[in-house]
Amino acid sequence: MERKPHVAVIGAGLAGLRCADLLIQNGARVTIFEARDRMGGRIVQEKIGEHLVDLGANWIHCTRTNPIIELAELTKTHLEDWDGVQATLGPDGKLIDEQMDEKVSKFVWGTINDAFAYSENHGDSISSERSLLDYFCEKVEQTSFTAAEKALCLESCKLWGTYMGEPVWRQSLKFFKLEQCIDGSKSSYTLPLKGWADMFTRTANLFVTATFKAILDAVARTARQHADIHLSEPVTRIDAQPRQSLTPRSPIAVTTSANKTYTFDEVIVTSPLGWLKRNKSMFSPALTPRLSAAIDNISYGRLEKVYVTFPRAWWHSETTNFQAIASSYPPFTQFLEPDPQDISSTVRPANIPWNQECLSLAALGKDFAHPTLLFYTYGDCGSYIVSQIKDLPKHSQQYNAFLDAFVRPFYSLLPEFSASNSDCVPTAFLATEWQNDPWAGNGSYCNFQVGVQEADKDIEVMREGMGKERGVWFAGEHTSPFEGLGTTTGAYWSGDRVAGQVCEALGLSGKGQVGPRVSHL
């Protein structure tokens, strides 16, 4: 019998697993190398108290034609369609009234949409040093708002950092168009949607209430059944000689930390962008100068999370002061930058921005709600947190004390808080540490910061990889179609794309086919 082509997939995250799925379905032999002792990459869950929560992705962003939504439906994974109702606490720690909050929110999101269009239509003429904050400052000066209203608008716009993992003054306006995955709009892929289709026409963001676990298990099923999987075996070297003058095509040698060397027909690298930045020397011969530059040019975010659980969701009391805004406490709370005097009494350095977005998981459906607050933190604030807990045993007294010192100045501002009420005393804390995780690339996901000159071309260069020249291909959220960058959808799409390219190169039946192909579930 004719030998099956043998393909190595480096990384068992969503991109690698989806890629392996399609390769196996189309007749390839697949070996997966994963540095961790588990599959899933940046999709992983952990318990806080008795409740399972996602440490990585929480949301499904992007378009109506989204394969992750189909997977959610097929796996009966519950999604939450929130209407965006929020409470905003100003720098003085007091609630901003509903009318003002609506006015500010309308300006912020209207300006975000305007910035997408402006970046799309004028990107070639926008200075690479111009930031999203610069655009906000210009737009707010064109309004008839009072000075106090303008200040609130500029403080509120900083919470865009909870989407990108970096502050708005580092976000490139020139390439802001590449961030439209968050806003949800177009897609170059189509697939039939069922129950979730109508929901997704109304929103660009769905919260994965039941965690991503079942979705990940579905994507991993084919690989678990048919691939040769090497866990806890990081790849340390890839030897791939140029193929233009070689007949037949020379094999590619992959060496791992176990001092074992394997040979393959093709190699697909799905490692996160942050990991690639620190490990370019593993490629022999060296990466092409243009590919190396592309990896260096695209930025990498610092989004982190802090979960805090209580005995009861006391902020949802029927006597809440927020009844004027909603019949019960709204899902989202925006904490604007606190006054400096409010910072001095905490463990937080005064030179770091501390605005926060908080999500109440008690607002989930009745089968999923639990008395937990989820804080999204980013940039220098996220870096500070992970630096302080790096050497603390998780859930130790010191770990809990530090995290409580960080979040207490925020949760203590919520309605019905009382220091003497035992319901207001946290029972558990859990914080992510992606910046301390070398296999995650010491961060979260790609973004586009001021100073980058050719971000769109850089993404295309990484997407192209060195497949035709050396048989080394790249996948991952940083190589996805532009509308999926930085998302689980983008990672999945990138696995589709590279599997199709490799199938075509090897003469397999796939011939570049993309799409969910999840009927085998």
VOKELO-56340 format. One record per residue (C-alpha): residue number from 1; chain; x, y, z. Coordinates in steps of 0.2 Angstrom, whole numbers. Layout:
BEGIN
(NUM, "A", (X, Y, Z)),
...
END
This chain:
BEGIN
(1, "A", (0, 0, 0)),
(2, "A", (5, 18, -3)),
(3, "A", (13, 26, 12)),
(4, "A", (2, 39, 20)),
(5, "A", (10, 57, 21)),
(6, "A", (16, 60, 38)),
(7, "A", (13, 78, 45)),
(8, "A", (18, 85, 62)),
(9, "A", (7, 97, 71)),
(10, "A", (16, 107, 84)),
(11, "A", (4, 113, 97)),
(12, "A", (-13, 105, 103)),
(13, "A", (-23, 121, 105)),
(14, "A", (-39, 125, 94)),
(15, "A", (-29, 128, 78)),
(16, "A", (-18, 112, 80)),
(17, "A", (-33, 101, 84)),
(18, "A", (-44, 108, 70)),
(19, "A", (-29, 106, 58)),
(20, "A", (-26, 88, 63)),
(21, "A", (-45, 84, 62)),
(22, "A", (-45, 89, 43)),
(23, "A", (-28, 81, 39)),
(24, "A", (-34, 64, 47)),
(25, "A", (-51, 65, 38)),
(26, "A", (-42, 68, 21)),
(27, "A", (-29, 53, 23)),
(28, "A", (-14, 60, 32)),
(29, "A", (-5, 52, 46)),
(30, "A", (-3, 65, 60)),
(31, "A", (9, 67, 75)),
(32, "A", (5, 81, 88)),
(33, "A", (18, 88, 99)),
(34, "A", (12, 98, 114)),
(35, "A", (23, 106, 127)),
(36, "A", (9, 105, 141)),
(37, "A", (3, 89, 149)),
(38, "A", (-14, 93, 142)),
(39, "A", (-23, 97, 126)),
(40, "A", (-32, 114, 123)),
(41, "A", (-18, 127, 124)),
(42, "A", (-26, 143, 130)),
(43, "A", (-43, 135, 132)),
(44, "A", (-43, 128, 149)),
(45, "A", (-55, 127, 164)),
(46, "A", (-52, 127, 183)),
(47, "A", (-64, 127, 198)),
(48, "A", (-66, 142, 209)),
(49, "A", (-75, 135, 224)),
(50, "A", (-87, 122, 216)),
(51, "A", (-89, 132, 200)),
(52, "A", (-80, 128, 184)),
(53, "A", (-74, 143, 174)),
(54, "A", (-63, 147, 159)),
(55, "A", (-46, 154, 162)),
(56, "A", (-44, 157, 143)),
(57, "A", (-57, 162, 131)),
(58, "A", (-74, 167, 138)),
(59, "A", (-83, 174, 123)),
(60, "A", (-87, 170, 105)),
(61, "A", (-83, 186, 95)),
(62, "A", (-84, 190, 77)),
(63, "A", (-97, 186, 63)),
(64, "A", (-114, 178, 61)),
(65, "A", (-105, 165, 50)),
(66, "A", (-96, 158, 65)),
(67, "A", (-91, 139, 66)),
(68, "A", (-89, 140, 85)),
(69, "A", (-107, 145, 86)),
(70, "A", (-112, 129, 76)),
(71, "A", (-100, 119, 88)),
(72, "A", (-109, 127, 103)),
(73, "A", (-126, 121, 96)),
(74, "A", (-120, 104, 92)),
(75, "A", (-112, 101, 109)),
(76, "A", (-127, 109, 118)),
(77, "A", (-115, 122, 125)),
(78, "A", (-126, 136, 133)),
(79, "A", (-122, 154, 127)),
(80, "A", (-128, 170, 135)),
(81, "A", (-134, 184, 124)),
(82, "A", (-133, 200, 136)),
(83, "A", (-140, 216, 130)),
(84, "A", (-126, 227, 136)),
(85, "A", (-134, 235, 151)),
(86, "A", (-121, 241, 163)),
(87, "A", (-117, 251, 178)),
(88, "A", (-103, 264, 178)),
(89, "A", (-95, 270, 194)),
(90, "A", (-85, 286, 192)),
(91, "A", (-68, 291, 199)),
(92, "A", (-76, 296, 215)),
(93, "A", (-83, 278, 217)),
(94, "A", (-101, 284, 215)),
(95, "A", (-114, 278, 202)),
(96, "A", (-115, 288, 186)),
(97, "A", (-134, 291, 183)),
(98, "A", (-143, 282, 170)),
(99, "A", (-145, 296, 157)),
(100, "A", (-127, 301, 158)),
(101, "A", (-121, 283, 157)),
(102, "A", (-131, 281, 142)),
(103, "A", (-124, 297, 134)),
(104, "A", (-106, 292, 137)),
(105, "A", (-108, 274, 131)),
(106, "A", (-117, 280, 115)),
(107, "A", (-102, 291, 112)),
(108, "A", (-89, 278, 116)),
(109, "A", (-96, 264, 105)),
(110, "A", (-101, 276, 91)),
(111, "A", (-83, 282, 91)),
(112, "A", (-77, 264, 90)),
(113, "A", (-87, 261, 75)),
(114, "A", (-81, 278, 67)),
(115, "A", (-63, 273, 71)),
(116, "A", (-66, 256, 62)),
(117, "A", (-72, 265, 46)),
(118, "A", (-59, 279, 47)),
(119, "A", (-45, 266, 48)),
(120, "A", (-52, 256, 34)),
(121, "A", (-54, 271, 23)),
(122, "A", (-39, 282, 27)),
(123, "A", (-27, 269, 34)),
(124, "A", (-13, 273, 21)),
(125, "A", (-13, 291, 26)),
(126, "A", (-14, 288, 45)),
(127, "A", (3, 290, 54)),
(128, "A", (9, 274, 62)),
(129, "A", (11, 284, 78)),
(130, "A", (-7, 289, 80)),
(131, "A", (-17, 280, 93)),
(132, "A", (-35, 276, 96)),
(133, "A", (-35, 287, 111)),
(134, "A", (-29, 302, 99)),
(135, "A", (-44, 298, 89)),
(136, "A", (-56, 299, 104)),
(137, "A", (-48, 315, 110)),
(138, "A", (-51, 323, 93)),
(139, "A", (-69, 316, 92)),
(140, "A", (-74, 322, 109)),
(141, "A", (-68, 340, 106)),
(142, "A", (-80, 340, 91)),
(143, "A", (-95, 338, 103)),
(144, "A", (-105, 350, 113)),
(145, "A", (-102, 341, 129)),
(146, "A", (-97, 349, 145)),
(147, "A", (-79, 347, 152)),
(148, "A", (-85, 335, 165)),
(149, "A", (-94, 324, 151)),
(150, "A", (-79, 325, 140)),
(151, "A", (-68, 318, 154)),
(152, "A", (-80, 304, 157)),
(153, "A", (-80, 299, 139)),
(154, "A", (-61, 299, 139)),
(155, "A", (-60, 288, 155)),
(156, "A", (-73, 276, 148)),
(157, "A", (-65, 274, 132)),
(158, "A", (-50, 267, 141)),
(159, "A", (-60, 251, 145)),
(160, "A", (-57, 246, 127)),
(161, "A", (-41, 239, 134)),
(162, "A", (-51, 224, 141)),
(163, "A", (-55, 219, 123)),
(164, "A", (-37, 221, 117)),
(165, "A", (-27, 217, 132)),
(166, "A", (-17, 234, 130)),
(167, "A", (-22, 252, 134)),
(168, "A", (-30, 263, 120)),
(169, "A", (-15, 274, 119)),
(170, "A", (-5, 259, 113)),
(171, "A", (-18, 254, 100)),
(172, "A", (-14, 258, 82)),
(173, "A", (-27, 269, 73)),
(174, "A", (-19, 265, 57)),
(175, "A", (-23, 246, 59)),
(176, "A", (-38, 247, 70)),
(177, "A", (-48, 240, 55)),
(178, "A", (-39, 223, 59)),
(179, "A", (-48, 223, 76)),
(180, "A", (-66, 222, 69)),
(181, "A", (-68, 204, 75)),
(182, "A", (-74, 212, 91)),
(183, "A", (-87, 222, 83)),
(184, "A", (-93, 208, 72)),
(185, "A", (-97, 212, 54)),
(186, "A", (-91, 203, 38)),
(187, "A", (-83, 185, 35)),
(188, "A", (-76, 177, 20)),
(189, "A", (-83, 160, 26)),
(190, "A", (-101, 154, 25)),
(191, "A", (-110, 140, 34)),
(192, "A", (-128, 136, 38)),
(193, "A", (-133, 141, 56)),
(194, "A", (-148, 135, 65)),
(195, "A", (-154, 140, 83)),
(196, "A", (-141, 153, 86)),
(197, "A", (-142, 162, 70)),
(198, "A", (-156, 174, 75)),
(199, "A", (-147, 178, 91)),
(200, "A", (-131, 182, 83)),
(201, "A", (-139, 195, 71)),
(202, "A", (-142, 205, 87)),
(203, "A", (-125, 204, 95)),
(204, "A", (-107, 203, 91)),
(205, "A", (-102, 195, 108)),
(206, "A", (-109, 179, 116)),
(207, "A", (-103, 173, 133)),
(208, "A", (-99, 154, 134)),
(209, "A", (-110, 151, 150)),
(210, "A", (-105, 132, 151)),
(211, "A", (-87, 135, 147)),
(212, "A", (-78, 130, 131)),
(213, "A", (-75, 112, 138)),
(214, "A", (-87, 103, 127)),
(215, "A", (-82, 113, 111)),
(216, "A", (-64, 109, 114)),
(217, "A", (-68, 91, 117)),
(218, "A", (-78, 90, 100)),
(219, "A", (-64, 98, 90)),
(220, "A", (-51, 86, 98)),
(221, "A", (-61, 70, 96)),
(222, "A", (-53, 65, 79)),
(223, "A", (-35, 69, 85)),
(224, "A", (-38, 59, 101)),
(225, "A", (-44, 44, 92)),
(226, "A", (-32, 44, 77)),
(227, "A", (-17, 55, 80)),
(228, "A", (0, 50, 88)),
(229, "A", (0, 63, 103)),
(230, "A", (16, 68, 112)),
(231, "A", (11, 78, 128)),
(232, "A", (24, 86, 139)),
(233, "A", (37, 86, 124)),
(234, "A", (41, 103, 118)),
(235, "A", (49, 105, 101)),
(236, "A", (66, 113, 102)),
(237, "A", (72, 112, 84)),
(238, "A", (65, 111, 67)),
(239, "A", (77, 107, 53)),
(240, "A", (69, 111, 36)),
(241, "A", (80, 113, 21)),
(242, "A", (75, 123, 6)),
(243, "A", (66, 112, -7)),
(244, "A", (67, 121, -23)),
(245, "A", (82, 112, -29)),
(246, "A", (79, 95, -20)),
(247, "A", (71, 80, -29)),
(248, "A", (62, 71, -21)),
(249, "A", (57, 83, -7)),
(250, "A", (68, 81, 8)),
(251, "A", (61, 76, 25)),
(252, "A", (59, 88, 39)),
(253, "A", (68, 84, 56)),
(254, "A", (59, 89, 72)),
(255, "A", (69, 87, 88)),
(256, "A", (61, 88, 105)),
(257, "A", (66, 92, 123)),
(258, "A", (67, 73, 126)),
(259, "A", (82, 73, 114)),
(260, "A", (72, 63, 101)),
(261, "A", (72, 67, 83)),
(262, "A", (57, 63, 71)),
(263, "A", (55, 66, 52)),
(264, "A", (40, 72, 43)),
(265, "A", (34, 76, 26)),
(266, "A", (27, 93, 32)),
(267, "A", (27, 102, 48)),
(268, "A", (13, 114, 55)),
(269, "A", (18, 126, 69)),
(270, "A", (3, 132, 79)),
(271, "A", (13, 139, 93)),
(272, "A", (6, 156, 100)),
(273, "A", (14, 172, 92)),
(274, "A", (22, 176, 109)),
(275, "A", (31, 160, 109)),
(276, "A", (37, 162, 92)),
(277, "A", (45, 179, 96)),
(278, "A", (56, 170, 109)),
(279, "A", (60, 155, 100)),
(280, "A", (64, 160, 82)),
(281, "A", (81, 152, 84)),
(282, "A", (74, 134, 84)),
(283, "A", (72, 135, 65)),
(284, "A", (87, 129, 55)),
(285, "A", (91, 137, 43)),
(286, "A", (85, 153, 50)),
(287, "A", (68, 160, 46)),
(288, "A", (67, 171, 31)),
(289, "A", (71, 190, 36)),
(290, "A", (54, 195, 31)),
(291, "A", (45, 181, 41)),
(292, "A", (56, 185, 56)),
(293, "A", (52, 204, 55)),
(294, "A", (33, 200, 54)),
(295, "A", (34, 190, 70)),
(296, "A", (43, 204, 78)),
(297, "A", (32, 217, 72)),
(298, "A", (15, 211, 78)),
(299, "A", (11, 215, 96)),
(300, "A", (5, 203, 110)),
(301, "A", (-8, 208, 123)),
(302, "A", (-8, 206, 142)),
(303, "A", (-26, 202, 146)),
(304, "A", (-28, 194, 163)),
(305, "A", (-43, 189, 174)),
(306, "A", (-47, 189, 192)),
(307, "A", (-62, 178, 199)),
(308, "A", (-69, 181, 216)),
(309, "A", (-83, 170, 224)),
(310, "A", (-94, 174, 238)),
(311, "A", (-107, 164, 249)),
(312, "A", (-121, 174, 240)),
(313, "A", (-123, 187, 227)),
(314, "A", (-127, 201, 239)),
(315, "A", (-125, 214, 225)),
(316, "A", (-141, 207, 218)),
(317, "A", (-152, 211, 233)),
(318, "A", (-170, 216, 229)),
(319, "A", (-167, 232, 238)),
(320, "A", (-152, 237, 226)),
(321, "A", (-149, 255, 223)),
(322, "A", (-147, 251, 204)),
(323, "A", (-166, 247, 202)),
(324, "A", (-167, 263, 192)),
(325, "A", (-155, 256, 179)),
(326, "A", (-162, 238, 178)),
(327, "A", (-174, 227, 187)),
(328, "A", (-159, 218, 195)),
(329, "A", (-141, 222, 196)),
(330, "A", (-134, 223, 178)),
(331, "A", (-121, 211, 172)),
(332, "A", (-107, 223, 168)),
(333, "A", (-99, 236, 180)),
(334, "A", (-87, 248, 173)),
(335, "A", (-75, 255, 187)),
(336, "A", (-67, 271, 180)),
(337, "A", (-50, 277, 186)),
(338, "A", (-51, 280, 205)),
(339, "A", (-45, 296, 213)),
(340, "A", (-27, 295, 218)),
(341, "A", (-31, 296, 236)),
(342, "A", (-42, 280, 235)),
(343, "A", (-26, 271, 228)),
(344, "A", (-14, 276, 242)),
(345, "A", (-22, 264, 254)),
(346, "A", (-21, 249, 244)),
(347, "A", (-7, 238, 237)),
(348, "A", (-8, 246, 220)),
(349, "A", (6, 257, 214)),
(350, "A", (-1, 275, 209)),
(351, "A", (8, 275, 192)),
(352, "A", (-3, 261, 185)),
(353, "A", (-20, 264, 177)),
(354, "A", (-33, 254, 187)),
(355, "A", (-49, 256, 178)),
(356, "A", (-58, 239, 177)),
(357, "A", (-72, 230, 169)),
(358, "A", (-82, 218, 180)),
(359, "A", (-94, 204, 175)),
(360, "A", (-107, 197, 187)),
(361, "A", (-108, 178, 184)),
(362, "A", (-124, 179, 195)),
(363, "A", (-132, 186, 180)),
(364, "A", (-131, 170, 170)),
(365, "A", (-146, 159, 167)),
(366, "A", (-153, 150, 182)),
(367, "A", (-144, 134, 178)),
(368, "A", (-127, 142, 177)),
(369, "A", (-127, 157, 189)),
(370, "A", (-116, 158, 204)),
(371, "A", (-110, 171, 216)),
(372, "A", (-94, 176, 207)),
(373, "A", (-87, 192, 200)),
(374, "A", (-75, 191, 185)),
(375, "A", (-63, 206, 183)),
(376, "A", (-54, 209, 167)),
(377, "A", (-38, 218, 169)),
(378, "A", (-25, 222, 156)),
(379, "A", (-8, 230, 152)),
(380, "A", (3, 237, 166)),
(381, "A", (-11, 232, 178)),
(382, "A", (-11, 214, 172)),
(383, "A", (8, 213, 173)),
(384, "A", (8, 220, 190)),
(385, "A", (-4, 207, 197)),
(386, "A", (5, 192, 189)),
(387, "A", (21, 198, 195)),
(388, "A", (15, 198, 213)),
(389, "A", (7, 181, 213)),
(390, "A", (20, 172, 203)),
(391, "A", (29, 164, 217)),
(392, "A", (13, 162, 229)),
(393, "A", (5, 145, 230)),
(394, "A", (-12, 146, 222)),
(395, "A", (-26, 148, 235)),
(396, "A", (-13, 151, 249)),
(397, "A", (-17, 164, 262)),
(398, "A", (-4, 176, 254)),
(399, "A", (-12, 173, 237)),
(400, "A", (-29, 176, 243)),
(401, "A", (-24, 191, 253)),
(402, "A", (-16, 200, 238)),
(403, "A", (-30, 197, 227)),
(404, "A", (-43, 203, 239)),
(405, "A", (-32, 219, 242)),
(406, "A", (-33, 222, 223)),
(407, "A", (-52, 219, 221)),
(408, "A", (-59, 224, 237)),
(409, "A", (-58, 243, 233)),
(410, "A", (-70, 239, 218)),
(411, "A", (-82, 226, 225)),
(412, "A", (-84, 236, 241)),
(413, "A", (-92, 249, 230)),
(414, "A", (-106, 238, 224)),
(415, "A", (-124, 240, 232)),
(416, "A", (-128, 232, 248)),
(417, "A", (-109, 229, 253)),
(418, "A", (-106, 228, 271)),
(419, "A", (-90, 224, 279)),
(420, "A", (-99, 216, 294)),
(421, "A", (-110, 205, 283)),
(422, "A", (-102, 187, 281)),
(423, "A", (-110, 186, 264)),
(424, "A", (-98, 200, 258)),
(425, "A", (-83, 190, 263)),
(426, "A", (-75, 181, 248)),
(427, "A", (-74, 162, 249)),
(428, "A", (-61, 159, 235)),
(429, "A", (-50, 168, 222)),
(430, "A", (-43, 163, 206)),
(431, "A", (-32, 173, 194)),
(432, "A", (-25, 169, 177)),
(433, "A", (-6, 170, 174)),
(434, "A", (-4, 170, 155)),
(435, "A", (11, 182, 156)),
(436, "A", (20, 169, 167)),
(437, "A", (16, 155, 155)),
(438, "A", (30, 152, 142)),
(439, "A", (19, 140, 132)),
(440, "A", (6, 154, 130)),
(441, "A", (20, 166, 124)),
(442, "A", (20, 175, 140)),
(443, "A", (4, 185, 136)),
(444, "A", (-14, 183, 128)),
(445, "A", (-16, 186, 110)),
(446, "A", (-10, 197, 95)),
(447, "A", (-14, 215, 93)),
(448, "A", (-8, 230, 84)),
(449, "A", (0, 244, 93)),
(450, "A", (6, 261, 88)),
(451, "A", (22, 261, 78)),
(452, "A", (18, 246, 67)),
(453, "A", (21, 250, 49)),
(454, "A", (13, 235, 39)),
(455, "A", (3, 225, 51)),
(456, "A", (-9, 218, 37)),
(457, "A", (6, 213, 26)),
(458, "A", (15, 205, 42)),
(459, "A", (-1, 195, 45)),
(460, "A", (-1, 189, 27)),
(461, "A", (18, 184, 28)),
(462, "A", (15, 174, 44)),
(463, "A", (0, 166, 36)),
(464, "A", (10, 161, 21)),
(465, "A", (24, 154, 31)),
(466, "A", (38, 144, 23)),
(467, "A", (26, 130, 17)),
(468, "A", (31, 130, -2)),
(469, "A", (49, 133, 1)),
(470, "A", (53, 122, 16)),
(471, "A", (37, 112, 20)),
(472, "A", (35, 123, 37)),
(473, "A", (17, 130, 38)),
(474, "A", (10, 142, 52)),
(475, "A", (-7, 142, 60)),
(476, "A", (-15, 151, 76)),
(477, "A", (-26, 166, 79)),
(478, "A", (-12, 177, 73)),
(479, "A", (-13, 169, 55)),
(480, "A", (-32, 169, 54)),
(481, "A", (-42, 180, 41)),
(482, "A", (-42, 198, 47)),
(483, "A", (-60, 197, 54)),
(484, "A", (-55, 183, 66)),
(485, "A", (-38, 189, 73)),
(486, "A", (-36, 186, 91)),
(487, "A", (-51, 175, 93)),
(488, "A", (-55, 157, 95)),
(489, "A", (-64, 158, 79)),
(490, "A", (-48, 164, 71)),
(491, "A", (-38, 150, 78)),
(492, "A", (-51, 137, 71)),
(493, "A", (-51, 146, 54)),
(494, "A", (-32, 145, 53)),
(495, "A", (-33, 127, 56)),
(496, "A", (-45, 125, 42)),
(497, "A", (-34, 136, 30)),
(498, "A", (-17, 127, 34)),
(499, "A", (-25, 110, 33)),
(500, "A", (-32, 114, 15)),
(501, "A", (-15, 120, 10)),
(502, "A", (-5, 105, 16)),
(503, "A", (-18, 93, 8)),
(504, "A", (-16, 102, -8)),
(505, "A", (3, 101, -7)),
(506, "A", (2, 83, -3)),
(507, "A", (-11, 79, -16)),
(508, "A", (-24, 73, -3)),
(509, "A", (-42, 73, -6)),
(510, "A", (-45, 89, 4)),
(511, "A", (-39, 101, -10)),
(512, "A", (-40, 116, 1)),
(513, "A", (-58, 113, 8)),
(514, "A", (-63, 123, 23)),
(515, "A", (-78, 123, 33)),
(516, "A", (-84, 115, 50)),
(517, "A", (-86, 97, 44)),
(518, "A", (-92, 92, 61)),
(519, "A", (-106, 80, 56)),
(520, "A", (-96, 66, 63)),
(521, "A", (-100, 73, 80)),
END
